[in-house]
Amino acid sequence: MLTIARAHVDAIIAHARADYPDEACGVVVGPEGSDDPVRYVKMTNAERSPTFFQFDPGEQLALYKEMDANDEEIVVVYHSHTFTEAYPSRTDIGLAVEPQAHYVLVSLADDTSGNADVPVRSYRITDGDVFEEEIRITE
C-alpha cells in the first residue's frame, strides 16, 4: 500500500493539468530505505509528448546528485496519461527501473472541464509484472 500526503496528490494532479495535452512526470522522494514519500519533485517531460514521457536528463542528473547528498531515494514515480486510463502502458512497464518505487498514474481522459475527479492509481512494477496497490491519502 502507498501512503501519500494529500498535498503531493494535489500537486501531481495540478502538474498533469498544467502540462496537458502532454504527459507530466516527476517523483516524490524520501529517506533511503523508507517507504515514506516526503519531498515532491516536479520534472520536465523532455519529450513534450501526449503519449510518452522522459525525464529531462539534466534535471534527472541533478536530482540523483541531490538525493545522494541527502541519503534519499525515489519512493514514487508519477506521470499522467492524457487520453487513456491510469494503467501502465507496455512502454511504462519496460521503462520501470526503480524496483522499490510506487508507480503512480493519473488519467485526464475524462477531465475535459478541469473539474472532474481525476483517477489516481498506484502500481508496483517488478520484472515486467504489474500489481495495483491501494493508496492511502493522508491530510
C-alpha positions in Angstrom: 0.0 0.0 0.0 1.2 3.5 -0.8 0.6 6.1 1.9 1.0 9.6 0.5 0.1 13.2 1.6 -3.0 14.9 0.0 -0.6 17.8 -0.9 1.5 15.5 -3.0 -1.5 14.0 -4.8 -2.9 17.5 -5.4 0.5 18.7 -6.8 0.6 15.7 -9.1 -2.9 16.4 -10.5 -2.1 20.1 -10.9 1.1 19.3 -12.8 -0.8 16.9 -15.1 -3.4 19.6 -15.8 -0.8 22.3 -16.4 1.2 20.1 -18.9 -1.9 18.9 -20.7 -2.1 17.8 -23.5 1.5 16.4 -22.9 2.2 13.9 -20.2 3.5 15.3 -17.0 6.1 13.5 -14.9 8.0 13.6 -11.6 8.9 11.9 -8.4 8.4 12.0 -4.7 11.5 11.1 -2.7 12.1 10.0 0.8 14.8 8.8 3.2 16.8 5.9 1.9 15.3 2.6 3.0 12.0 4.0 3.9 8.7 3.9 2.1 7.8 7.5 3.2 7.3 9.9 0.3 8.2 13.3 1.7 9.6 15.6 -1.0 7.7 16.3 -4.2 9.9 17.0 -7.3 8.2 18.1 -10.5 10.2 17.1 -13.5 10.2 18.3 -17.1 9.0 15.8 -19.8 11.8 16.2 -22.3 9.7 14.5 -24.9 6.9 17.1 -24.7 4.6 14.3 -25.9 0.9 13.4 -25.2 1.8 9.7 -25.3 5.3 9.3 -23.8 7.4 10.9 -21.1 11.1 11.0 -20.3 12.7 13.0 -17.5 14.9 15.9 -18.7 18.4 14.4 -18.5 19.9 17.4 -16.8 17.2 17.6 -14.2 17.5 13.8 -13.6 21.3 14.1 -13.0 20.8 17.0 -10.6 18.1 15.0 -8.8 20.2 11.9 -8.4 23.1 14.1 -7.1 20.8 15.8 -4.6 19.3 12.5 -3.4 22.8 11.0 -3.0 23.9 14.0 -0.9 20.7 13.8 1.3 20.6 10.0 1.6 17.3 9.9 -0.2 15.7 7.6 -2.8 12.8 7.7 -5.2 9.6 6.4 -3.4 7.1 7.5 -6.1 7.5 7.9 -9.9 4.5 9.6 -11.3 3.2 10.5 -14.7 -0.1 11.3 -16.4 -2.0 9.7 -19.2 -3.8 12.3 -21.3 -6.1 10.2 -23.3 -6.1 6.7 -21.8 -6.8 5.1 -18.4 -4.4 5.3 -15.4 -2.8 2.0 -16.1 0.8 1.4 -17.1 1.4 1.0 -20.9 3.8 -1.6 -22.3 6.4 1.2 -22.6 5.8 2.3 -19.0 6.3 -1.3 -17.8 9.5 -1.6 -19.9 11.0 1.6 -18.5 10.2 0.9 -14.9 13.7 0.6 -13.4 13.1 1.5 -9.8 12.0 -1.7 -8.1 11.4 0.0 -4.7 9.2 2.6 -6.2 5.4 3.0 -6.4 4.4 4.0 -9.9 1.5 6.5 -9.7 -0.6 7.3 -12.7 -3.3 9.9 -13.2 -5.6 10.0 -16.2 -7.0 13.2 -17.7 -9.0 11.3 -20.3 -12.3 12.3 -18.7 -11.2 15.6 -17.3 -12.4 17.9 -20.2 -13.6 20.6 -17.9 -10.7 20.5 -15.4 -13.2 19.9 -12.6 -13.6 16.2 -12.8 -12.3 13.8 -10.2 -9.1 12.5 -11.7 -8.3 8.8 -11.3 -5.1 8.3 -9.3 -3.8 4.8 -9.2 -0.6 3.2 -7.9 1.3 0.1 -9.0 4.3 -1.9 -8.2 6.2 -2.9 -11.3 8.9 -5.6 -11.0 10.5 -7.6 -13.8 7.6 -6.7 -16.1 4.9 -7.8 -13.7 2.3 -5.1 -12.7 0.5 -5.2 -9.4 -2.1 -2.5 -8.5 -2.0 -1.4 -4.9 -4.2 0.5 -2.6 -3.5 4.2 -2.0 -4.0 5.8 1.5 -4.1 9.6 1.2 -3.3 11.5 4.4 -4.2 15.1 5.3 
